[in-house]
Amino acid sequence: MSRFLNQQYQSLEAYTPGEQPRDMQYIKLNTNESPYPPAPSVVEAMTGEQVELLRLYSDPTAKGLKDKLAGLYGVKPENVFISNGSDEVLNFAFMAFGGNGAVFPDISYGFYEVYADLYAINAEKIPLESDFSIDYRKYCGKNKLVVIANPNAPTGMTIPVWQIEEIVKSNPDSLVLIDEAYVDFGGETCLPLIGTYDNLLVTRTYSKSRCLAGGRLGYAFGSPAVIADLEKIKYSTNPYNINRLTLLLGEKTVEAESYYQEKCREIEATRAWTTQQLAGLGFTVLPSKANFIFVKTDQMDGGELYKKLKEKGILVRHFTNPRICQFNRVTIGTKQQMQTLIDTVKEVLYENQ
């Protein structure tokens, strides 16, 4: 830390991303990336001509992508915001709408707490229930920025749309942000509610179900006024926040919707199979509607299992929070990758006897 850093940031605890080690080849089941490549038509769009156009600035309005997303999801372009990963939407939302404080679950996406600290927002972290579910009633009438991931991370558990609507209705003068990064793997979207409530913002990402984590592309749906607020923040920080190639790939991805829906269903089937296999080995597996599962076993310490799997070439995500330190989050890969995981888990448990 230099002596020039503003004092307000000196105690900031930055977000810790998942491991990206280079010391050996791993089966990466730790960062919720898709195990599948982008659709062939998306890959084919990366022509030499398009690369040459990188000498020109990208479209700051992202009109082409906004139009396509609006058409796909049945909204208007003015209901759509395009961002550099959904993290940028979250960043802007905490900056723009967190003036009266924020509230989110104590176990959820780690960036919520980071953004609250970054902008000196008074944050209330509501503990998950004993079964790791969210009690929606605890978020009603808060009159501050409410942020809920649905499905939640790292648990993969969901709350129904009617409960989200109750939260939105009970906080009419504050924004409610529903982070739907994982909704395409069996969750239920609350997107239709934006036509009724002007205080709802729904965020999405290309990083999970759209096989484009490295492209850094996200988007959000909301009322025209809320979207305009986000645009004001964007134009005050980085108008050209999405590069030309990513915008192009984003549009081509929308056109290949059937391919991505097929891959989501494959991941759901593999998730069910993996859950069954681990349960058969005595694991506790939380009910997940995401592209990952949250698991633990009484046969072995969670941190030790993580280390043993890593030694054998499989990365999963381990958290040090005392309440969940016995769990590991496991991204759903291909069926072959998950079979390797199961075989390796059996081997590790046998060695631990």
Phi, psi and chi 1 to 4 in degrees:
 res  aa     phi    psi   chi1   chi2   chi3   chi4
   1 MET       -  130.3 -177.9 -173.0  -54.2      -
   2 SER   -84.0  166.9   78.9      -      -      -
   3 ARG   -78.7   -1.7   57.1 -168.8  172.7   89.0
   4 PHE   -95.9  -12.4  -51.3  109.0      -      -
   5 LEU   -66.2  133.0 -176.8   63.9      -      -
   6 ASN   -54.0  139.6  -73.0  -11.8      -      -
   7 GLN   -58.8  -33.5 -174.2  173.6    0.4      -
   8 GLN   -65.9  -18.5   70.0 -176.0   88.8      -
   9 TYR  -101.7   -5.2  -60.8  132.8      -      -
  10 GLN   -66.0  -28.0  -69.3  179.7    6.1      -
  11 SER  -100.0    5.9   61.6      -      -      -
  12 LEU   -64.7  129.8 -177.2   67.0      -      -
  13 GLU   -99.2  109.2  -69.0 -170.6   21.4      -
  14 ALA   -70.8  158.4      -      -      -      -
  15 TYR   -66.4  139.5  174.6   73.4      -      -
  16 THR  -103.7  108.0  -57.5      -      -      -
  17 PRO   -73.4  164.5   26.3  -32.5      -      -
  18 GLY   -63.5  154.2      -      -      -      -
  19 GLU   -59.6  142.5  -64.1  174.3   89.8      -
  20 GLN  -131.4   60.6  -57.9  -73.4  -10.1      -
  21 PRO   -69.1  154.8   27.0  -34.2      -      -
  22 ARG  -122.7    8.8  -62.4  -71.4 -175.6  -94.3
  23 ASP   -77.6  -19.6   58.0  -40.7      -      -
  24 MET  -163.4  173.6   60.5 -179.0  -77.6      -
  25 GLN   -82.5  127.2  -72.3  -66.6  113.1      -
  26 TYR  -120.5  152.7  -68.8   93.7      -      -
  27 ILE   -83.8  111.9  -65.6  177.4      -      -
  28 LYS   -89.7  104.0  -77.0 -171.8   81.8  -80.7
  29 LEU  -121.2   38.2  -54.4  178.2      -      -
  30 ASN  -121.5  -12.4   66.6  -37.0      -      -
  31 THR  -127.8   16.9   49.0      -      -      -
  32 ASN    57.9   29.3  -59.9  -20.5      -      -
  33 GLU   -77.0  160.1  -62.0  145.1  -42.2      -
  34 SER   -76.1  142.0  174.1      -      -      -
  35 PRO   -81.4   -3.0   32.2  -36.1      -      -
  36 TYR  -109.3  152.0  -58.1  109.5      -      -
  37 PRO   -76.7  165.5   30.9  -36.6      -      -
  38 PRO   -59.5  162.7  -21.9   33.2      -      -
  39 ALA   -57.8  147.7      -      -      -      -
  40 PRO   -52.3  -39.7  -28.1   35.9      -      -
  41 SER   -66.0  -28.6   58.5      -      -      -
  42 VAL   -71.4  -43.8  174.9      -      -      -
  43 VAL   -63.0  -41.8  176.7      -      -      -
  44 GLU   -66.6  -20.3  -68.0  165.9    2.3      -
  45 ALA   -71.4  -15.0      -      -      -      -
  46 MET   -82.1   71.4  -67.8  -81.7  -69.5      -
  47 THR   -89.5  164.4   64.5      -      -      -
  48 GLY   -60.4  -35.3      -      -      -      -
  49 GLU   -62.7  -41.9 -180.0 -178.5   -0.5      -
  50 GLN   -67.6  -37.9  -68.7  -63.9  -27.6      -
  51 VAL   -64.4  -39.2  171.4      -      -      -
  52 GLU   -61.2  -31.9 -177.5 -177.3  -23.9      -
  53 LEU   -72.1   -4.8  -71.0  175.0      -      -
  54 LEU   -62.7  -13.8  -73.8  174.8      -      -
  55 ARG   -68.6  -15.7   62.5 -172.5  175.0   80.9
  56 LEU  -103.7  149.7  -57.0  175.2      -      -
  57 TYR   -63.9  153.3  -78.1  113.7      -      -
  58 SER   -78.2  168.5   56.9      -      -      -
  59 ASP   -76.2  112.4  175.1   13.3      -      -
  60 PRO   -66.6  -21.2   24.8  -33.6      -      -
  61 THR   -84.2  -16.6   70.3      -      -      -
  62 ALA    51.0   37.8      -      -      -      -
  63 LYS   -59.6  -44.3 -177.1  179.9 -175.5  -54.3
  64 GLY   -59.7  -44.5      -      -      -      -
  65 LEU   -71.4  -39.9 -177.4   52.9      -      -
  66 LYS   -58.4  -44.9  -80.9 -169.5  176.0 -174.4
  67 ASP   -61.5  -42.8  -70.7  -14.7      -      -
  68 LYS   -69.1  -41.3  -73.2 -172.9  178.2  -66.5
  69 LEU   -66.7  -38.4  -73.7  170.2      -      -
  70 ALA   -61.8  -42.2      -      -      -      -
  71 GLY   -65.8  -40.0      -      -      -      -
  72 LEU   -66.8  -39.8  177.2   62.9      -      -
  73 TYR  -102.6    4.6  -68.6  106.4      -      -
  74 GLY    71.2   35.9      -      -      -      -
  75 VAL  -123.5 -176.8  -61.9      -      -      -
  76 LYS   -98.4  154.0  -64.0  179.3  179.6  179.2
  77 PRO   -55.2  -32.3  -27.7   36.0      -      -
  78 GLU   -72.2   -6.0   53.2  -96.1   37.6      -
  79 ASN   -92.2    2.4  -64.3  121.0      -      -
  80 VAL  -118.3  134.2 -176.0      -      -      -
  81 PHE  -120.4  135.7  179.0   73.9      -      -
  82 ILE  -108.0  134.1  -52.9  -61.9      -      -
  83 SER  -136.9  164.2   61.2      -      -      -
  84 ASN   -83.1   83.5 -168.2  -56.0      -      -
  85 GLY    74.2  154.8      -      -      -      -
  86 SER   -68.0  -17.9   60.1      -      -      -
  87 ASP   -58.3  -33.7  -72.0  -23.7      -      -
  88 GLU   -67.7  -37.1 -173.1  172.6   56.0      -
  89 VAL   -62.0  -46.3 -175.6      -      -      -
  90 LEU   -59.4  -44.2  -60.3  175.1      -      -
  91 ASN   -57.0  -52.2 -177.2    8.4      -      -
  92 PHE   -63.3  -37.9  -70.5  172.9      -      -
  93 ALA   -65.9  -43.5      -      -      -      -
  94 PHE   -64.2  -39.9  -86.8   83.9      -      -
  95 MET   -64.1  -43.7 -175.7 -166.8  -52.5      -
  96 ALA   -87.0  -31.5      -      -      -      -
  97 PHE  -121.6    6.2  -51.9  116.3      -      -
  98 GLY   -97.6   17.7      -      -      -      -
  99 GLY   -60.6  -31.4      -      -      -      -
 100 ASN   -96.1   10.5  -67.9  -32.8      -      -
 101 GLY   107.2  173.3      -      -      -      -
 102 ALA  -141.7  156.7      -      -      -      -
 103 VAL  -140.6  135.8   56.1      -      -      -
 104 PHE  -158.6  166.2   43.6   82.7      -      -
 105 PRO   -65.7  153.4  -21.7   34.0      -      -
 106 ASP   -73.0  -26.0   67.7  -30.6      -      -
 107 ILE  -118.2  103.9  -62.4  174.4      -      -
 108 SER  -164.5 -160.9 -168.0      -      -      -
 109 TYR   -62.5  126.0 -175.3   32.0      -      -
 110 GLY   -63.2  -21.3      -      -      -      -
 111 PHE   -70.4  -21.7 -118.3  137.7      -      -
 112 TYR   -59.7  -47.3  -57.1  155.7      -      -
 113 GLU   -67.2  -36.5 -174.1  169.2    2.4      -
 114 VAL   -63.0  -46.4  172.3      -      -      -
 115 TYR   -65.8  -37.7  -73.4  137.0      -      -
 116 ALA   -61.5  -43.2      -      -      -      -
 117 ASP   -67.0  -40.5  -70.6  -15.4      -      -
 118 LEU   -57.9  -39.3 -178.7   65.2      -      -
 119 TYR  -103.1   16.5  -62.8  114.2      -      -
 120 ALA    52.7   43.7      -      -      -      -
 121 ILE   -91.8  131.6  -66.7  170.4      -      -
 122 ASN   -69.9  108.8 -177.9   22.1      -      -
 123 ALA  -107.0  134.4      -      -      -      -
 124 GLU  -105.9  121.3  176.8 -174.7   -2.5      -
 125 LYS  -104.2  114.5  -66.2  179.4  -72.0 -175.6
 126 ILE   -91.8  121.7  -62.4  179.3      -      -
 127 PRO   -60.4  139.1  -23.7   34.8      -      -
 128 LEU   -63.6  158.4  -63.9 -179.5      -      -
 129 GLU   -68.9  173.9  -57.8  -56.3  -65.1      -
 130 SER   -61.6  -26.1   59.0      -      -      -
 131 ASP   -95.4   11.4   62.5   -7.0      -      -
 132 PHE    72.9   14.4  -64.6  102.1      -      -
 133 SER   -84.8  167.4   63.6      -      -      -
 134 ILE  -104.3  126.3  -70.0  173.8      -      -
 135 ASP   -89.7  105.4 -176.8  -12.5      -      -
 136 TYR   -60.1  -28.4   78.0   96.4      -      -
 137 ARG   -62.4  -26.0  -67.4  165.9  -65.0 -171.1
 138 LYS   -74.8   -8.5  -64.7 -179.3  177.5  179.6
 139 TYR  -106.7   -1.0  -64.1   83.8      -      -
 140 CYS   -82.2  141.9  -68.3      -      -      -
 141 GLY    65.4   28.5      -      -      -      -
 142 LYS   -81.4  -28.2  -73.8  -65.6 -177.8  179.0
 143 ASN    55.9   40.3  -63.5  -44.8      -      -
 144 LYS  -149.9  170.5   58.1 -178.4   74.7  173.1
 145 LEU   -59.9  120.7  173.4   65.6      -      -
 146 VAL  -104.7  128.5  176.5      -      -      -
 147 VAL  -128.0  120.7 -177.1      -      -      -
 148 ILE  -136.1  128.0  -65.0  176.1      -      -
 149 ALA   -86.5  128.3      -      -      -      -
 150 ASN  -140.4  101.6 -165.7   39.9      -      -
 151 PRO   -64.6  152.8  -21.9   33.4      -      -
 152 ASN   -79.1  155.3 -166.0   18.2      -      -
 153 ALA  -125.0  132.9      -      -      -      -
 154 PRO   -97.4   10.6   36.2  -36.9      -      -
 155 THR   -79.7  -33.1   66.5      -      -      -
 156 GLY    82.3    2.0      -      -      -      -
 157 MET   -85.6  157.9  -63.3  173.5   65.1      -
 158 THR  -125.2  164.3   62.6      -      -      -
 159 ILE  -122.1  148.2   62.5  172.9      -      -
 160 PRO   -70.9  158.6   23.6  -32.1      -      -
 161 VAL   -62.0  -35.1  169.0      -      -      -
 162 TRP   -62.9  -31.5   73.0  -96.0      -      -
 163 GLN   -73.2  -37.1  -67.3 -177.4    3.1      -
 164 ILE   -61.4  -41.5  -68.3  174.4      -      -
 165 GLU   -62.3  -38.3 -175.6  169.1   13.6      -
 166 GLU   -63.0  -39.8  -71.1  -60.2  -48.0      -
 167 ILE   -63.7  -45.0  -65.0  171.0      -      -
 168 VAL   -63.4  -45.9  174.4      -      -      -
 169 LYS   -62.9  -34.2  -74.7 -164.9  -61.7 -175.0
 170 SER   -84.8   -5.2   70.8      -      -      -
 171 ASN  -124.8   58.4  -68.8  -78.1      -      -
 172 PRO   -64.9  -23.0   27.0  -37.0      -      -
 173 ASP  -103.8   12.4  -62.5  -39.8      -      -
 174 SER  -135.2  153.2  -60.9      -      -      -
 175 LEU   -79.2  140.2 -169.5   81.4      -      -
 176 VAL  -114.7  119.0  175.2      -      -      -
 177 LEU  -106.5  121.5 -171.9  157.1      -      -
 178 ILE  -108.9  115.3  -56.3  -61.4      -      -
 179 ASP   -88.6  105.1 -175.4  -11.9      -      -
 180 GLU  -104.0   42.5  -67.4 -170.9  -15.0      -
 181 ALA   -58.1  -30.0      -      -      -      -
 182 TYR  -115.4   14.2  -59.0  100.1      -      -
 183 VAL   -64.5  -24.6   75.2      -      -      -
 184 ASP   -74.4   -3.6  -68.9  -47.4      -      -
 185 PHE  -102.3   30.0  -57.9  102.6      -      -
 186 GLY   118.8    0.0      -      -      -      -
 187 GLY   -81.0  174.0      -      -      -      -
 188 GLU  -113.5  122.8 -177.7 -176.5    9.1      -
 189 THR   -80.2  148.4 -178.3      -      -      -
 190 CYS  -102.5   13.4   64.9      -      -      -
 191 LEU   -51.2  -42.1  174.8   58.0      -      -
 192 PRO   -57.9  -20.4  -27.3   36.9      -      -
 193 LEU   -71.4  -16.8  -63.6 -179.9      -      -
 194 ILE   -66.8  -19.9   69.4  165.8      -      -
 195 GLY   -75.0  -17.0      -      -      -      -
 196 THR  -105.3  -34.3  -55.5      -      -      -
 197 TYR  -119.7  126.3  -57.7   98.3      -      -
 198 ASP   -86.5    0.4   66.4   -5.5      -      -
 199 ASN  -108.8   20.9   62.0  -36.8      -      -
 200 LEU  -112.2  131.7  174.5   63.2      -      -
 201 LEU  -125.3  126.9 -177.2   67.7      -      -
 202 VAL  -114.3  121.7 -179.2      -      -      -
 203 THR  -105.7  147.0   65.0      -      -      -
 204 ARG  -137.5  169.5  -60.6  -85.0 -173.1   89.1
 205 THR  -144.0  153.2  179.9      -      -      -
 206 TYR   -87.9   -3.9  -86.1   67.6      -      -
 207 SER   -74.0  -25.9  -64.2      -      -      -
 208 LYS  -103.5  -79.8  -42.6  -58.4 -179.8 -175.9
 209 SER   -73.6  -15.5   61.0      -      -      -
 210 ARG  -105.5   13.8  -64.7  -43.9 -171.0  -97.5
 211 CYS    55.9   34.1  -45.0      -      -      -
 212 LEU  -135.2   40.4 -150.1   61.3      -      -
 213 ALA   -58.3  -38.1      -      -      -      -
 214 GLY   -75.0  -11.5      -      -      -      -
 215 GLY   -81.6  -19.1      -      -      -      -
 216 ARG    55.0   72.7  -51.3  -48.6  -55.7  131.2
 217 LEU  -139.1  130.0 -174.8   59.4      -      -
 218 GLY  -139.6  175.4      -      -      -      -
 219 TYR  -160.5  167.1   53.3  104.8      -      -
 220 ALA  -145.7  154.7      -      -      -      -
 221 PHE  -120.0  138.8  -59.4  109.4      -      -
 222 GLY  -169.6 -175.1      -      -      -      -
 223 SER   -66.6  154.2   68.3      -      -      -
 224 PRO   -53.9  -35.8  -28.6   36.7      -      -
 225 ALA   -68.9  -41.7      -      -      -      -
 226 VAL   -67.3  -41.5  167.7      -      -      -
 227 ILE   -62.0  -39.7  -62.1  -58.3      -      -
 228 ALA   -62.7  -36.8      -      -      -      -
 229 ASP   -61.6  -44.5  -68.3  -20.3      -      -
 230 LEU   -65.0  -37.9  -65.7  173.4      -      -
 231 GLU   -63.7  -38.6  -65.3  -75.4    0.4      -
 232 LYS   -61.0  -43.6  176.8 -179.1  -71.3 -171.8
 233 ILE   -64.2  -42.5  -60.9  -64.4      -      -
 234 LYS   -61.4  -48.0 -175.3 -169.1   84.7  166.7
 235 TYR   -70.2  -11.2  -83.1   90.0      -      -
 236 SER   -95.9   -3.9  -60.0      -      -      -
 237 THR  -124.3  -59.2   53.0      -      -      -
 238 ASN  -152.3   88.5 -178.1   13.6      -      -
 239 PRO   -58.6  -35.8  -22.0   32.8      -      -
 240 TYR   -95.2   56.5  -55.7  104.1      -      -
 241 ASN   -75.3  -17.4   61.3  -27.2      -      -
 242 ILE  -117.7  128.0  -46.4  -63.9      -      -
 243 ASN   -74.1  163.3   70.3   73.3      -      -
 244 ARG   -59.4  -44.0  -64.7 -178.6   65.1   93.9
 245 LEU   -66.5  -40.2  -69.6 -178.9      -      -
 246 THR   -65.4  -40.4  -65.5      -      -      -
 247 LEU   -59.6  -43.9  -75.2  174.0      -      -
 248 LEU   -61.4  -48.1  171.8   66.5      -      -
 249 LEU   -64.5  -33.4  -60.4 -176.2      -      -
 250 GLY   -62.8  -42.4      -      -      -      -
 251 GLU   -66.4  -44.4  -67.8 -177.4   33.5      -
 252 LYS   -64.6  -31.9  -66.6  -61.6 -178.8 -179.1
 253 THR   -64.2  -42.3  -65.6      -      -      -
 254 VAL   -59.4  -39.8  174.4      -      -      -
 255 GLU   -68.6  -19.4  -64.4  171.1    6.0      -
 256 ALA  -105.3   34.2      -      -      -      -
 257 GLU   -54.4  -40.2  176.4   68.4    6.0      -
 258 SER   -62.8  -36.2   60.3      -      -      -
 259 TYR   -61.2  -44.9  169.9   88.3      -      -
 260 TYR   -71.9  -35.3  -65.7   99.9      -      -
 261 GLN   -63.2  -39.4  -71.0  -60.2  -37.2      -
 262 GLU   -62.2  -43.6  176.7 -175.1  -21.5      -
 263 LYS   -67.2  -35.5  -64.6  -53.5  177.1 -172.4
 264 CYS   -62.8  -41.4  -73.7      -      -      -
 265 ARG   -66.7  -35.6  -56.1  -64.5   80.3   78.4
 266 GLU   -63.5  -42.1  -71.7 -176.3   27.8      -
 267 ILE   -65.5  -39.5  -71.7  172.2      -      -
 268 GLU   -61.1  -43.2  -72.6 -179.8   48.2      -
 269 ALA   -64.9  -41.7      -      -      -      -
 270 THR   -67.7  -35.2  -54.7      -      -      -
 271 ARG   -61.7  -44.1 -179.0 -176.5   67.2 -153.6
 272 ALA   -63.5  -42.1      -      -      -      -
 273 TRP   -64.4  -45.5  178.8   86.8      -      -
 274 THR   -64.0  -41.2  -54.7      -      -      -
 275 THR   -58.8  -45.3  -62.9      -      -      -
 276 GLN   -62.7  -42.5 -178.3 -177.2   45.8      -
 277 GLN   -65.3  -44.9  -66.3  -63.8  -49.9      -
 278 LEU   -69.1  -38.7  -72.3  173.0      -      -
 279 ALA   -60.9  -37.5      -      -      -      -
 280 GLY   -65.1  -21.5      -      -      -      -
 281 LEU   -94.0    8.0  -66.3  174.9      -      -
 282 GLY    91.6   11.0      -      -      -      -
 283 PHE   -80.7  149.2  -82.4   74.4      -      -
 284 THR   -89.5  126.1  -63.2      -      -      -
 285 VAL  -125.8  116.8 -175.0      -      -      -
 286 LEU   -68.1  147.2  -62.0 -171.3      -      -
 287 PRO   -66.3  118.4   23.7  -33.1      -      -
 288 SER  -116.8  140.3  174.2      -      -      -
 289 LYS  -117.8   25.7  -67.5  -66.5 -175.4 -179.3
 290 ALA  -116.6 -176.2      -      -      -      -
 291 ASN   -92.9   32.6   68.1  -25.9      -      -
 292 PHE  -152.6  165.9   58.1   82.2      -      -
 293 ILE  -130.1  154.3   49.9  178.2      -      -
 294 PHE  -114.4  117.1 -153.7   44.1      -      -
 295 VAL  -134.1  154.9  -53.3      -      -      -
 296 LYS  -152.2  161.5   73.0  169.9 -176.4  175.2
 297 THR  -137.8  143.5  176.3      -      -      -
 298 ASP   -78.3   -5.2  -65.6  -26.7      -      -
 299 GLN   -83.3  -12.1  -55.8  168.7   68.3      -
 300 MET  -161.1  143.5 -166.5  170.8 -171.7      -
 301 ASP   -60.5  139.5  175.7   78.1      -      -
 302 GLY   -60.6  -42.2      -      -      -      -
 303 GLY   -66.1  -37.2      -      -      -      -
 304 GLU   -68.4  -40.4 -173.3   65.9   17.1      -
 305 LEU   -61.0  -44.1  176.7   59.0      -      -
 306 TYR   -55.9  -47.2  152.4   76.5      -      -
 307 LYS   -64.4  -43.0  -68.5  176.8 -176.5  177.0
 308 LYS   -65.5  -39.9  -68.0  -64.4 -176.2 -177.3
 309 LEU   -64.9  -40.1  -71.0  174.5      -      -
 310 LYS   -63.4  -41.6 -176.3  176.1  179.9  179.4
 311 GLU   -59.5  -29.2  -70.9  172.7    1.9      -
 312 LYS   -97.9   11.4  -65.4  178.5 -178.6  -65.2
 313 GLY    91.5   18.6      -      -      -      -
 314 ILE  -124.5  123.7  -62.1  178.3      -      -
 315 LEU   -99.1  126.7  -74.2  177.4      -      -
 316 VAL  -123.9  175.3  -63.7      -      -      -
 317 ARG  -105.3  124.7 -172.6   74.9 -173.1  -93.3
 318 HIS  -114.5  141.1 -177.7   70.3      -      -
 319 PHE  -117.6  144.9  -60.3   89.7      -      -
 320 THR   -93.8   -5.7   58.0      -      -      -
 321 ASN   -52.2  124.4 -178.4  -44.8      -      -
 322 PRO   -53.4  -32.7  -26.5   35.1      -      -
 323 ARG   -71.3  -26.0 -170.3  174.3  174.5 -167.6
 324 ILE  -123.0   14.3   58.1  173.5      -      -
 325 CYS   -69.6  -13.3   64.5      -      -      -
 326 GLN   -87.7   -6.7  -67.5  -54.1  -46.6      -
 327 PHE   -96.3  157.6  -77.7   83.6      -      -
 328 ASN  -131.2  141.8  -76.3  -68.4      -      -
 329 ARG   -95.1  127.8 -168.0 -169.0   67.4 -166.4
 330 VAL  -119.8  114.3 -178.3      -      -      -
 331 THR   -67.2  143.3  -56.6      -      -      -
 332 ILE   -83.9  117.2  -58.8  -59.6      -      -
 333 GLY   -98.7 -154.2      -      -      -      -
 334 THR   -71.4  165.5   63.6      -      -      -
 335 LYS   -59.0  -39.3 -178.6   66.3  175.5  -63.2
 336 GLN   -64.5  -43.5 -178.6  178.5    1.2      -
 337 GLN   -62.1  -41.0  -71.5  174.8  -34.8      -
 338 MET   -72.0  -31.3  -55.9  -43.3  -73.8      -
 339 GLN   -64.4  -40.6 -179.3   65.8   67.3      -
 340 THR   -62.4  -40.9  -58.4      -      -      -
 341 LEU   -58.4  -49.0  169.3   72.5      -      -
 342 ILE   -61.7  -44.5  -62.9  -59.7      -      -
 343 ASP   -61.2  -39.6  -67.1  -17.7      -      -
 344 THR   -71.6  -39.3  -53.6      -      -      -
 345 VAL   -60.4  -44.2  166.5      -      -      -
 346 LYS   -58.0  -43.6  -69.6  178.7  179.9  178.0
 347 GLU   -63.1  -43.9 -178.2 -179.3  -27.5      -
 348 VAL   -65.5  -43.9  168.2      -      -      -
 349 LEU   -63.7  -38.6  -66.5  178.9      -      -
 350 TYR   -63.0  -44.2  177.5   77.7      -      -
 351 GLU   -65.8  -24.5  -66.2  171.8   -8.6      -
 352 ASN   -84.4   -9.5 -168.1   55.5      -      -
 353 GLN   -69.4      -  -68.6  179.2   -9.8      -
